[in-house]
Amino acid sequence: QVQLVESGGGLVQAGGSLRLSCAASTRSWRTTVMAWFRQAPGKEREFVAQTTWSDEHTNYADSVKGRFTISRDNAKNTAYLQMDSLKSDDTGVYYCAANPTWPGSKCYDRSSYSYWGQGTQVTVSS
């Protein structure tokens, strides 16, 4: 099993930045793929970004391209989401997810991920 713990959420004004962290409990093949999803109040959980162990596959939702950057430090078993130029629409609970294998075209689908964190709240005030 892998435990994922998110941190770094908070309240920020529109146009500001936050960096989220996702620490995995173990350095394992189980976290080959790491991703971020988010869920706004009253909405379904949606894909934000994902990356693989060696960054050979990195993808972003259209809504965050050019503003968010996903990265990982394999030595620290940690993934990051740098969020810049934040908008009120970015408000929600951000979840970290991981999976042992690359799901290909289904990397945007939350059902492709085996492990999930508890989430961290991000609130962007306009």
Short mmCIF file of the C-alpha atoms (twelve columns), coordinates in Angstrom:
data_MODEL
# 
_entry.id   MODEL 
# 
loop_
_atom_site.group_PDB 
_atom_site.id 
_atom_site.type_symbol 
_atom_site.label_atom_id 
_atom_site.label_alt_id 
_atom_site.label_comp_id 
_atom_site.label_asym_id 
_atom_site.label_seq_id 
_atom_site.Cartn_x 
_atom_site.Cartn_y 
_atom_site.Cartn_z 
_atom_site.pdbx_PDB_model_num 
ATOM 1   C CA . GLN A 1   0.000   0.000  0.000   1 
ATOM 2   C CA . VAL A 2   0.999   3.593  -0.554  1 
ATOM 3   C CA . GLN A 3   -0.156  6.545  1.494   1 
ATOM 4   C CA . LEU A 4   -0.237  9.960  -0.125  1 
ATOM 5   C CA . VAL A 5   -0.322  13.144 1.929   1 
ATOM 6   C CA . GLU A 6   -1.016  16.507 0.329   1 
ATOM 7   C CA . SER A 7   0.003   19.870 1.751   1 
ATOM 8   C CA . GLY A 8   0.361   23.470 0.669   1 
ATOM 9   C CA . GLY A 9   -3.230  24.469 0.153   1 
ATOM 10  C CA . GLY A 10  -4.658  27.710 1.455   1 
ATOM 11  C CA . LEU A 11  -6.316  31.002 0.654   1 
ATOM 12  C CA . VAL A 12  -4.809  33.174 -2.057  1 
ATOM 13  C CA . GLN A 13  -5.931  36.168 -4.084  1 
ATOM 14  C CA . ALA A 14  -6.595  35.865 -7.784  1 
ATOM 15  C CA . GLY A 15  -3.362  36.205 -9.717  1 
ATOM 16  C CA . GLY A 16  -1.353  34.708 -6.895  1 
ATOM 17  C CA . SER A 17  0.556   31.431 -6.608  1 
ATOM 18  C CA . LEU A 18  0.607   28.310 -4.479  1 
ATOM 19  C CA . ARG A 19  2.698   25.170 -4.528  1 
ATOM 20  C CA . LEU A 20  1.123   21.913 -3.498  1 
ATOM 21  C CA . SER A 21  3.139   18.921 -2.337  1 
ATOM 22  C CA . CYS A 22  2.252   15.243 -2.301  1 
ATOM 23  C CA . ALA A 23  4.446   13.028 -0.167  1 
ATOM 24  C CA . ALA A 24  4.311   9.280  -0.759  1 
ATOM 25  C CA . SER A 25  4.916   6.944  2.163   1 
ATOM 26  C CA . THR A 26  7.272   4.766  0.203   1 
ATOM 27  C CA . ARG A 27  9.603   4.902  -2.713  1 
ATOM 28  C CA . SER A 28  7.951   2.311  -4.850  1 
ATOM 29  C CA . TRP A 29  7.038   1.223  -8.326  1 
ATOM 30  C CA . ARG A 30  3.489   1.841  -7.139  1 
ATOM 31  C CA . THR A 31  3.975   5.568  -7.693  1 
ATOM 32  C CA . THR A 32  5.264   5.322  -11.240 1 
ATOM 33  C CA . VAL A 33  2.504   7.698  -12.323 1 
ATOM 34  C CA . MET A 34  1.502   10.620 -10.129 1 
ATOM 35  C CA . ALA A 35  -1.308  13.013 -10.811 1 
ATOM 36  C CA . TRP A 36  -3.364  15.846 -9.427  1 
ATOM 37  C CA . PHE A 37  -7.133  16.102 -9.574  1 
ATOM 38  C CA . ARG A 38  -9.442  18.711 -8.110  1 
ATOM 39  C CA . GLN A 39  -13.048 18.940 -7.055  1 
ATOM 40  C CA . ALA A 40  -15.025 22.155 -6.823  1 
ATOM 41  C CA . PRO A 41  -18.173 22.355 -4.695  1 
ATOM 42  C CA . GLY A 42  -21.069 20.640 -6.441  1 
ATOM 43  C CA . LYS A 43  -18.886 19.360 -9.264  1 
ATOM 44  C CA . GLU A 44  -17.218 16.108 -10.145 1 
ATOM 45  C CA . ARG A 45  -13.557 15.472 -9.513  1 
ATOM 46  C CA . GLU A 46  -11.556 16.510 -12.573 1 
ATOM 47  C CA . PHE A 47  -8.089  15.868 -13.926 1 
ATOM 48  C CA . VAL A 48  -5.496  18.622 -13.519 1 
ATOM 49  C CA . ALA A 49  -2.071  17.182 -14.384 1 
ATOM 50  C CA . GLN A 50  0.013   14.025 -14.330 1 
ATOM 51  C CA . THR A 51  3.585   12.918 -14.807 1 
ATOM 52  C CA . THR A 52  5.514   9.661  -14.837 1 
ATOM 53  C CA . TRP A 53  8.679   8.571  -13.029 1 
ATOM 54  C CA . SER A 54  11.055  9.986  -15.631 1 
ATOM 55  C CA . ASP A 55  8.701   12.678 -16.924 1 
ATOM 56  C CA . GLU A 56  8.368   10.859 -20.231 1 
ATOM 57  C CA . HIS A 57  4.625   11.396 -20.103 1 
ATOM 58  C CA . THR A 58  3.313   14.710 -18.777 1 
ATOM 59  C CA . ASN A 59  -0.150  16.040 -19.436 1 
ATOM 60  C CA . TYR A 60  -2.288  18.958 -18.299 1 
ATOM 61  C CA . ALA A 61  -5.923  19.874 -18.435 1 
ATOM 62  C CA . ASP A 62  -6.540  22.617 -20.973 1 
ATOM 63  C CA . SER A 63  -7.824  24.883 -18.224 1 
ATOM 64  C CA . VAL A 64  -4.435  24.944 -16.449 1 
ATOM 65  C CA . LYS A 65  -1.955  24.744 -19.325 1 
ATOM 66  C CA . GLY A 66  0.600   27.518 -19.134 1 
ATOM 67  C CA . ARG A 67  -0.288  28.286 -15.504 1 
ATOM 68  C CA . PHE A 68  0.342   25.061 -13.583 1 
ATOM 69  C CA . THR A 69  3.466   22.915 -13.559 1 
ATOM 70  C CA . ILE A 70  3.699   19.373 -12.228 1 
ATOM 71  C CA . SER A 71  7.033   17.998 -11.101 1 
ATOM 72  C CA . ARG A 72  8.417   15.301 -8.867  1 
ATOM 73  C CA . ASP A 73  11.470  14.649 -6.741  1 
ATOM 74  C CA . ASN A 74  11.907  10.899 -6.802  1 
ATOM 75  C CA . ALA A 75  14.604  11.000 -4.135  1 
ATOM 76  C CA . LYS A 76  12.056  12.544 -1.757  1 
ATOM 77  C CA . ASN A 77  9.088   10.483 -2.962  1 
ATOM 78  C CA . THR A 78  7.262   13.757 -3.516  1 
ATOM 79  C CA . ALA A 79  5.269   15.309 -6.343  1 
ATOM 80  C CA . TYR A 80  4.534   19.005 -6.639  1 
ATOM 81  C CA . LEU A 81  2.013   21.210 -8.362  1 
ATOM 82  C CA . GLN A 82  3.137   24.780 -8.895  1 
ATOM 83  C CA . MET A 83  0.072   26.922 -9.509  1 
ATOM 84  C CA . ASP A 84  0.535   30.428 -10.902 1 
ATOM 85  C CA . SER A 85  -1.892  33.074 -12.132 1 
ATOM 86  C CA . LEU A 86  -4.607  31.521 -10.027 1 
ATOM 87  C CA . LYS A 87  -8.242  32.212 -10.844 1 
ATOM 88  C CA . SER A 88  -11.397 31.869 -8.786  1 
ATOM 89  C CA . ASP A 89  -12.315 28.871 -10.974 1 
ATOM 90  C CA . ASP A 90  -9.278  27.063 -9.550  1 
ATOM 91  C CA . THR A 91  -10.951 26.887 -6.138  1 
ATOM 92  C CA . GLY A 92  -11.520 23.372 -4.871  1 
ATOM 93  C CA . VAL A 93  -10.058 20.432 -3.023  1 
ATOM 94  C CA . TYR A 94  -6.917  19.181 -4.721  1 
ATOM 95  C CA . TYR A 95  -6.161  15.478 -4.566  1 
ATOM 96  C CA . CYS A 96  -2.954  13.649 -5.289  1 
ATOM 97  C CA . ALA A 97  -3.199  10.267 -7.000  1 
ATOM 98  C CA . ALA A 98  -0.752  7.548  -7.983  1 
ATOM 99  C CA . ASN A 99  -0.705  4.396  -10.053 1 
ATOM 100 C CA . PRO A 100 1.879   1.687  -10.725 1 
ATOM 101 C CA . THR A 101 1.475   1.690  -14.492 1 
ATOM 102 C CA . TRP A 102 1.028   4.266  -17.219 1 
ATOM 103 C CA . PRO A 103 -2.657  4.183  -18.250 1 
ATOM 104 C CA . GLY A 104 -2.080  5.745  -21.652 1 
ATOM 105 C CA . SER A 105 -5.013  7.677  -23.018 1 
ATOM 106 C CA . LYS A 106 -6.897  7.036  -19.777 1 
ATOM 107 C CA . CYS A 107 -4.450  9.114  -17.748 1 
ATOM 108 C CA . TYR A 108 -7.173  11.772 -17.504 1 
ATOM 109 C CA . ASP A 109 -9.618  9.335  -15.911 1 
ATOM 110 C CA . ARG A 110 -9.738  9.169  -12.123 1 
ATOM 111 C CA . SER A 111 -10.556 5.446  -12.278 1 
ATOM 112 C CA . SER A 112 -7.034  4.861  -13.655 1 
ATOM 113 C CA . TYR A 113 -5.422  5.649  -10.305 1 
ATOM 114 C CA . SER A 114 -5.112  3.157  -7.453  1 
ATOM 115 C CA . TYR A 115 -3.954  5.418  -4.627  1 
ATOM 116 C CA . TRP A 116 -5.372  8.704  -3.406  1 
ATOM 117 C CA . GLY A 117 -4.579  11.293 -0.797  1 
ATOM 118 C CA . GLN A 118 -7.096  13.002 1.462   1 
ATOM 119 C CA . GLY A 119 -6.953  16.318 -0.364  1 
ATOM 120 C CA . THR A 120 -5.963  19.886 0.412   1 
ATOM 121 C CA . GLN A 121 -8.231  22.906 0.070   1 
ATOM 122 C CA . VAL A 122 -7.317  25.695 -2.328  1 
ATOM 123 C CA . THR A 123 -9.420  28.854 -2.229  1 
ATOM 124 C CA . VAL A 124 -8.841  31.688 -4.670  1 
ATOM 125 C CA . SER A 125 -10.543 34.958 -3.810  1 
ATOM 126 C CA . SER A 126 -11.456 37.354 -6.569  1 
# 
